[in-house]
């Protein structure tokens, strides 16, 4: 039969266990949508950089990756998003070097490797443009990341626009999908969340 002293020690041990269980790393507080652990989303990709090299998520291990789908001929959403992301990098200061922004085209027909190599780093030299090798690769990456895109005919075969999703995805330093970034909110909430992921 346990003594009163041993019972007290047992209770104290139980209380310490409960207390220490709540002392883990606090969960970051995000201003955007936390989709950590979401199933059915793309975990990886195989896309071409402007030099023709195939890039995957493994190439960016150790960095927070922000992925945006758009196209270089976009008249509004894409350039404003890229300017916003440039402002995010400015707000982050030295921590910006721990972030990789990826611009993935949904219009590889017009967005050649040369054009991607000029357009994307014009906003920030650290930004990287990626393109699918063909239509099948575009369909796959769009399906994997639940991205909508559709060609809207214009006045000539090459004068068309692309409807497309406007949000962005953020992956942590281990390549895990963590956040969905809403379009048009300004740089501060994005910079806040990227820093939170790094802490």
Buried (B, 14 or more C-beta within 10 A) or exposed (E): EEEEEEEEEEEEEEEEEEEEEEEEEEEBEBBBBBBEEEEEEBEEBBBBBBEEEEBEBEBBEEBBBBBBBBBBBBEEBBBBBBEBBBBBBEBBEEBBEBBBBBBBBBBBBEBBBEBBBEBBBEBBEBBBBBBBEEEEBBEBBBEBBBBEBEEEEEEEEEEBBBEBBBBBBBBBBEBEBBBBBBEEEEBEBBBBBBBBBBE
